[in-house]
Amino acid sequence: MSVLGLLLLSLLAPAAAAPAGMAAAGGGGCAAERFSNNRVYAACSDLARLGASVHWTYDEGAASLSVAFVAAPPSSGGWVAWGLNPTGEGMSGTQALVALPKSGGSSGAYDVQTYSIKGYTLGSPGPLTYPTSDLAAELGGDGRIRMFGTLKLQNGTGEVNQVWQVGPVAGGSITPHALSGDSMASKGKLNLVTGASTSSGGGSSILRKRNTHGVLNAVSWGILLPMGAIFARYLKTFKSADPAWFYLHVACQLIGYGVGASGWATGIHLGNLSKGITYSLHRNIGIAVFALGTLQIFALFLRPKKDHKYRVYWNAYHHSVGYTIIILGIINIFKGMSILNVEQKWKTGYIIAIGILGGIAVILEAVTWSILLKRRKEENKAYNGSSNGHLPLSM
């Protein structure tokens, strides 16, 4: 894994900081920091890990954040990083500023690179989801690096997930940070308006909500609805299963829709929490699946009787929309897994589950066709036997 592939990988401990603008014991700390070019910030916070501090001025009306991050690399010529994660508390989704020595530059000269981190690999430098400007970094006489920049946040941003890290540079390239102690706990929440820092762990974390969202949708649209379709298509072929197949079908679809509605609502909530990040395709497919699913529920109450002349059209609609929901739902589940960057074992587990359902469907398809063909043959034989191969005479 590349450096910042490890950057913020397991940053799960709280980073309780001093209130904004207040000095540490003895009147020092972040409030005593002085910056070059007459840079002055309205608030600051001493971070609990790595001896770092963050200083900022936040224009709430313009959603503009001017920030300075101060930290000492673990060794001379190392790198430091600070970023915001609008979607969670770990590495994936982090919008990071990284200060490292300039390649081929003069000794002590530093450059700032930006990384929009997706998944658990650093990737290449590139633009952030937040427009940036005024990026700069410098090495102080005390061995600490001071990194500066301005980020344009989304309107309404107040509290943010901040993450920070330090590490060495070897051969002009970023190398991984330490995997113990403070390096594994450099993370926290920061309120840009009040300056309050709080623990970012716990059951209300965005990451846990994202996992809940994924599980609910995988179980509903990805398991229960396909099961319900299998009951309806194949069990009704067996006369002994009537009307049990219908109740099984309705139960799976109603429970699946209820669970899916919860997953959909969780997704909408996550969208409101995830400032600056929009997964448009995943969101649009999810909205389409939920809308079609709702339409199916209402259509259940408008189902014509079996002998009604419009029943054939209702059946065509019901089947086509139902299969569309299942297909789009499964596609979106895999899309969501990619966004969450889940471990391969979970993808494999879901593939196995879908494979089992698919295998059962294939077997039942063959069985039901053989039963239908056999019945048709017996009916034809019975008809031919009763008529002796001739049309009945008219009376």
C-alpha positions as CSV (number, residue, x, y, z in Angstrom):
1,M,0.0,0.0,0.0
2,S,1.3,3.4,-0.9
3,V,2.0,6.0,1.7
4,L,-1.0,7.9,2.0
5,G,-2.6,4.5,1.2
6,L,-1.9,4.1,4.9
7,L,-2.7,7.8,5.6
8,L,-5.7,7.9,7.9
9,L,-6.3,4.2,7.5
10,S,-7.2,3.4,11.1
11,L,-7.6,6.8,12.6
12,L,-10.4,5.9,14.9
13,A,-9.5,7.4,18.2
14,P,-10.8,10.8,19.4
15,A,-8.8,13.9,18.9
16,A,-9.9,16.1,21.8
17,A,-8.6,19.6,21.2
18,A,-8.5,22.7,23.3
19,P,-11.3,25.2,22.5
20,A,-10.7,27.4,19.5
21,G,-8.5,30.3,20.1
22,M,-7.5,29.3,23.6
23,A,-3.9,28.7,24.6
24,A,-2.6,25.6,26.3
25,A,-1.3,25.6,29.8
26,G,1.3,28.3,30.5
27,G,-0.2,30.6,27.8
28,G,1.5,28.9,24.9
29,G,0.0,26.4,22.5
30,C,-1.7,27.3,19.2
31,A,-2.6,30.8,20.3
32,A,1.1,31.7,20.6
33,E,1.9,30.6,17.0
34,R,3.1,33.3,14.6
35,F,3.1,32.9,10.8
36,S,5.0,34.5,8.0
37,N,3.5,37.1,5.6
38,N,1.3,38.4,8.4
39,R,-1.0,35.5,8.2
40,V,-3.5,35.7,11.1
41,Y,-6.4,33.3,11.9
42,A,-9.5,33.8,13.9
43,A,-9.4,30.5,15.8
44,C,-7.0,27.6,16.5
45,S,-7.0,24.2,18.2
46,D,-4.2,22.2,19.6
47,L,-4.7,18.7,18.4
48,A,-4.3,15.8,20.8
49,R,-2.0,13.7,18.6
50,L,1.4,14.2,17.0
51,G,1.9,17.6,18.6
52,A,0.0,19.3,15.7
53,S,-2.3,22.3,15.6
54,V,-4.8,23.7,13.2
55,H,-5.6,27.4,12.7
56,W,-8.5,28.7,10.7
57,T,-10.7,31.6,9.6
58,Y,-14.1,30.5,8.4
59,D,-16.3,32.8,6.4
60,E,-19.7,31.1,7.0
61,G,-21.5,33.2,4.5
62,A,-19.1,32.5,1.7
63,A,-18.3,29.0,3.0
64,S,-14.6,29.8,2.6
65,L,-12.1,28.2,5.0
66,S,-8.6,29.6,5.3
67,V,-6.5,27.1,7.2
68,A,-2.9,26.6,8.5
69,F,-1.8,23.2,9.7
70,V,1.4,22.9,11.9
71,A,3.2,19.7,12.6
72,A,6.7,18.2,12.8
73,P,7.5,15.3,10.5
74,P,9.0,12.2,12.2
75,S,12.4,12.9,10.7
76,S,14.1,15.7,8.7
77,G,12.7,16.1,5.2
78,G,9.5,14.3,6.0
79,W,5.9,15.0,5.0
80,V,2.8,16.2,6.9
81,A,-0.9,16.0,5.9
82,W,-4.2,17.5,6.9
83,G,-7.6,17.0,5.3
84,L,-11.3,16.9,5.6
85,N,-13.5,13.8,5.1
86,P,-17.0,14.8,4.1
87,T,-18.3,11.2,3.9
88,G,-16.8,9.3,6.8
89,E,-14.1,9.0,9.4
90,G,-11.4,7.0,7.7
91,M,-9.2,7.3,4.7
92,S,-11.7,6.8,1.9
93,G,-13.2,10.1,0.8
94,T,-10.6,12.3,2.5
95,Q,-9.7,15.5,0.7
96,A,-6.1,15.9,1.8
97,L,-3.4,18.6,1.6
98,V,0.1,17.1,1.8
99,A,3.2,19.1,2.3
100,L,6.5,17.5,1.2
101,P,9.9,18.6,0.1
102,K,10.1,20.1,-3.4
103,S,11.6,17.7,-5.9
104,G,15.0,19.1,-6.9
105,G,14.3,22.3,-5.0
106,S,16.5,24.1,-2.5
107,S,16.9,22.5,0.9
108,G,14.0,23.3,3.2
109,A,11.7,24.2,0.3
110,Y,8.3,22.6,0.6
111,D,5.4,22.0,-1.9
112,V,1.7,21.2,-1.3
113,Q,-0.1,18.5,-3.2
114,T,-3.8,17.7,-3.1
115,Y,-5.2,14.1,-3.0
116,S,-8.9,13.2,-3.4
117,I,-8.6,9.8,-1.8
118,K,-10.9,7.1,-3.0
119,G,-10.9,3.7,-1.4
120,Y,-7.7,2.7,0.4
121,T,-5.0,3.7,-2.0
122,L,-3.5,7.1,-2.4
123,G,-3.6,7.3,-6.1
124,S,-2.1,10.3,-7.9
125,P,-2.3,14.0,-7.0
126,G,-5.4,15.7,-8.3
127,P,-8.0,18.3,-7.6
128,L,-10.2,18.1,-4.5
129,T,-14.0,18.2,-4.3
130,Y,-13.4,21.5,-2.6
131,P,-11.9,24.1,-4.8
132,T,-8.5,25.2,-3.3
133,S,-6.3,28.2,-3.6
134,D,-3.3,29.9,-1.9
135,L,-1.6,26.6,-1.2
136,A,1.8,27.0,0.4
137,A,4.1,25.3,2.9
138,E,7.3,26.2,4.7
139,L,9.8,24.6,7.1
140,G,10.3,26.6,10.3
141,G,13.4,26.9,12.3
142,D,11.9,24.6,15.0
143,G,11.7,21.8,12.5
144,R,8.0,22.0,12.1
145,I,6.2,22.4,8.8
146,R,3.5,25.0,8.4
147,M,1.0,24.3,5.6
148,F,-1.5,26.9,4.3
149,G,-4.4,26.9,2.0
150,T,-8.0,28.1,1.4
151,L,-10.8,25.7,0.7
152,K,-14.3,26.5,-0.7
153,L,-16.7,24.3,1.3
154,Q,-20.3,23.6,0.6
155,N,-22.8,26.1,2.0
156,G,-24.1,25.1,5.4
157,T,-20.9,23.3,6.5
158,G,-20.4,23.7,10.2
159,E,-18.9,20.6,11.8
160,V,-16.3,18.6,9.8
161,N,-14.3,15.4,10.1
162,Q,-10.6,16.4,10.2
163,V,-7.7,14.0,9.8
164,W,-4.0,14.6,10.0
165,Q,-0.8,12.6,9.7
166,V,3.0,12.8,9.4
167,G,5.5,10.5,7.8
168,P,9.0,10.2,6.2
169,V,10.1,10.7,2.7
170,A,12.6,8.4,1.0
171,G,14.2,8.9,-2.4
172,G,12.0,11.9,-3.0
173,S,8.8,9.7,-2.5
174,I,6.3,9.7,0.2
175,T,6.6,6.6,2.4
176,P,4.1,5.1,5.0
177,H,3.7,6.6,8.4
178,A,4.1,4.7,11.7
179,L,1.4,2.1,12.4
180,S,1.2,2.5,16.1
181,G,0.6,5.1,18.8
182,D,-0.5,8.6,17.9
183,S,-0.2,7.8,14.2
184,M,-3.1,5.5,14.4
185,A,-5.3,7.9,16.3
186,S,-5.0,11.2,14.5
187,K,-8.6,12.1,13.8
188,G,-11.5,14.1,15.2
189,K,-14.5,16.4,14.6
190,L,-14.1,20.1,14.5
191,N,-16.8,22.7,14.6
192,L,-15.6,25.5,12.3
193,V,-18.1,28.0,13.9
194,T,-17.7,27.3,17.6
195,G,-14.2,25.7,17.5
196,A,-15.5,22.7,19.6
197,S,-13.7,19.4,19.1
198,T,-15.4,16.1,19.9
199,S,-14.9,12.4,19.5
200,S,-15.8,11.2,16.1
201,G,-16.3,7.6,17.2
202,G,-19.5,6.0,18.3
203,G,-22.8,4.7,16.9
204,S,-23.8,7.9,15.2
205,S,-20.8,8.0,12.9
206,I,-21.4,8.4,9.2
207,L,-19.4,5.2,8.5
208,R,-21.7,3.2,10.6
209,K,-24.7,4.8,8.9
210,R,-23.3,4.0,5.5
211,N,-22.8,0.3,6.5
212,T,-26.3,0.2,7.8
213,H,-27.6,1.7,4.5
214,G,-25.7,-1.0,2.5
215,V,-26.9,-3.9,4.6
216,L,-30.6,-2.8,4.5
217,N,-30.5,-2.4,0.7
218,A,-28.6,-5.6,0.1
219,V,-31.1,-7.6,2.1
220,S,-34.2,-5.9,0.7
221,W,-33.7,-5.2,-3.0
222,G,-30.9,-7.8,-3.4
223,I,-32.2,-10.8,-1.5
224,L,-35.9,-10.6,-0.5
225,L,-37.3,-9.3,-3.7
226,P,-35.6,-11.9,-5.9
227,M,-36.8,-14.6,-3.5
228,G,-40.4,-13.2,-3.8
229,A,-40.1,-13.3,-7.6
230,I,-39.0,-17.0,-7.5
231,F,-41.9,-17.9,-5.3
232,A,-44.4,-16.3,-7.7
233,R,-42.9,-17.6,-10.9
234,Y,-42.2,-21.2,-10.0
235,L,-44.3,-22.3,-7.0
236,K,-47.6,-21.5,-8.5
237,T,-46.9,-24.2,-11.1
238,F,-47.4,-26.8,-8.3
239,K,-51.2,-27.1,-7.6
240,S,-50.4,-28.1,-4.0
241,A,-48.6,-24.8,-3.4
242,D,-51.7,-22.7,-4.3
243,P,-52.4,-20.3,-2.6
244,A,-49.3,-20.5,-0.4
245,W,-47.0,-19.3,-3.2
246,F,-49.1,-16.0,-3.3
247,Y,-48.7,-15.3,0.4
248,L,-45.0,-16.1,0.3
249,H,-44.6,-13.8,-2.7
250,V,-46.5,-10.9,-1.1
251,A,-44.7,-11.4,2.3
252,C,-41.3,-11.2,0.6
253,Q,-42.2,-8.2,-1.4
254,L,-43.8,-6.3,1.4
255,I,-41.0,-7.0,3.9
256,G,-38.4,-6.3,1.2
257,Y,-40.1,-3.0,0.4
258,G,-40.3,-2.0,4.0
259,V,-36.6,-2.8,4.6
260,G,-35.7,-1.1,1.4
261,A,-37.6,2.0,2.3
262,S,-35.5,2.2,5.5
263,G,-32.3,1.8,3.4
264,W,-33.5,4.5,1.0
265,A,-34.3,6.9,3.8
266,T,-30.9,6.2,5.4
267,G,-29.3,7.0,2.0
268,I,-31.2,10.4,1.8
269,H,-30.0,11.2,5.3
270,L,-26.4,10.3,4.3
271,G,-26.7,12.6,1.3
272,N,-27.6,15.5,3.6
273,L,-24.7,14.7,5.9
274,S,-22.1,14.2,3.1
275,K,-21.3,17.8,2.1
276,G,-19.3,18.1,-1.1
277,I,-19.6,14.5,-2.2
278,T,-22.4,13.2,-4.5
279,Y,-22.6,9.7,-6.0
280,S,-25.0,10.7,-8.7
281,L,-25.4,7.4,-10.5
282,H,-25.8,5.4,-7.3
283,R,-28.3,8.0,-6.0
284,N,-30.3,8.1,-9.2
285,I,-30.6,4.4,-9.5
286,G,-31.7,4.2,-5.8
287,I,-34.4,6.8,-6.4
288,A,-35.6,4.9,-9.5
289,V,-35.7,1.6,-7.6
290,F,-37.6,3.1,-4.7
291,A,-40.1,4.9,-7.0
292,L,-40.8,1.7,-9.0
293,G,-41.1,-0.3,-5.8
294,T,-43.6,2.1,-4.4
295,L,-45.6,1.9,-7.7
296,Q,-45.6,-1.9,-7.4
297,I,-47.1,-1.6,-3.9
298,F,-49.9,0.6,-5.1
299,A,-50.5,-1.6,-8.1
300,L,-51.1,-4.5,-5.7
301,F,-54.3,-2.8,-4.6
302,L,-55.4,-2.2,-8.2
303,R,-55.0,-5.8,-9.3
304,P,-57.9,-6.9,-11.5
305,K,-59.6,-10.2,-11.0
306,K,-58.3,-13.2,-13.0
307,D,-61.1,-13.2,-15.5
308,H,-61.0,-9.4,-16.0
309,K,-60.2,-8.3,-19.5
310,Y,-57.4,-6.0,-18.3
311,R,-55.7,-8.6,-16.2
312,V,-53.4,-9.6,-19.0
313,Y,-52.1,-6.0,-19.3
314,W,-51.7,-5.7,-15.5
315,N,-49.7,-9.0,-15.5
316,A,-47.4,-7.6,-18.2
317,Y,-46.8,-4.4,-16.3
318,H,-46.3,-6.1,-12.9
319,H,-43.8,-8.6,-14.3
320,S,-41.8,-6.1,-16.3
321,V,-41.6,-3.5,-13.5
322,G,-40.8,-6.2,-11.0
323,Y,-37.8,-7.6,-12.9
324,T,-36.6,-4.1,-13.7
325,I,-36.5,-3.4,-9.9
326,I,-34.6,-6.6,-9.2
327,I,-32.0,-5.9,-11.9
328,L,-31.5,-2.3,-11.0
329,G,-31.4,-3.1,-7.3
330,I,-28.6,-5.7,-7.8
331,I,-26.6,-3.3,-10.0
332,N,-26.9,-0.6,-7.4
333,I,-25.8,-2.9,-4.6
334,F,-22.5,-3.6,-6.4
335,K,-22.2,0.1,-7.1
336,G,-22.7,0.8,-3.4
337,M,-20.1,-1.8,-2.4
338,S,-17.6,0.0,-4.6
339,I,-18.4,3.3,-3.0
340,L,-18.0,1.8,0.5
341,N,-14.9,-0.1,-0.7
342,V,-16.0,-3.1,1.3
343,E,-13.7,-6.0,1.8
344,Q,-13.7,-8.6,-1.0
345,K,-15.2,-11.3,1.3
346,W,-18.5,-9.3,1.5
347,K,-18.7,-9.0,-2.2
348,T,-17.9,-12.7,-2.6
349,G,-20.6,-13.5,0.0
350,Y,-23.2,-11.5,-1.9
351,I,-22.2,-13.0,-5.2
352,I,-22.6,-16.5,-3.7
353,A,-26.0,-15.6,-2.3
354,I,-27.2,-14.3,-5.7
355,G,-25.6,-17.3,-7.4
356,I,-27.5,-19.6,-5.2
357,L,-30.8,-17.8,-6.0
358,G,-29.9,-17.8,-9.6
359,G,-29.1,-21.5,-9.6
360,I,-32.4,-22.3,-7.8
361,A,-34.2,-20.3,-10.5
362,V,-32.5,-22.2,-13.3
363,I,-33.4,-25.6,-11.8
364,L,-37.0,-24.6,-11.1
365,E,-37.3,-23.1,-14.6
366,A,-36.4,-26.5,-16.1
367,V,-38.7,-28.4,-13.7
368,T,-41.7,-26.1,-14.2
369,W,-41.3,-26.3,-18.0
370,S,-41.2,-30.0,-17.9
371,I,-44.3,-30.1,-15.7
372,L,-46.2,-27.7,-18.1
373,L,-45.2,-29.6,-21.2
374,K,-46.3,-32.9,-19.5
375,R,-49.6,-31.4,-18.6
376,R,-50.2,-30.0,-22.0
377,K,-49.4,-33.4,-23.5
378,E,-51.9,-35.1,-21.2
379,E,-54.6,-32.5,-21.9
380,N,-54.1,-33.0,-25.7
381,K,-54.3,-36.7,-25.3
382,A,-57.4,-36.5,-23.2
383,Y,-59.1,-34.2,-25.7
384,N,-58.2,-36.4,-28.7
385,G,-59.4,-39.4,-26.8
386,S,-62.8,-37.9,-26.0
387,S,-63.4,-36.7,-29.5
388,N,-61.9,-39.8,-31.2
389,G,-60.0,-37.4,-33.4
390,H,-63.1,-35.8,-34.9
391,L,-64.9,-32.6,-34.3
392,P,-68.1,-33.0,-32.4
393,L,-71.3,-32.9,-34.5
394,S,-73.5,-29.8,-34.1
395,M,-76.8,-30.3,-32.5
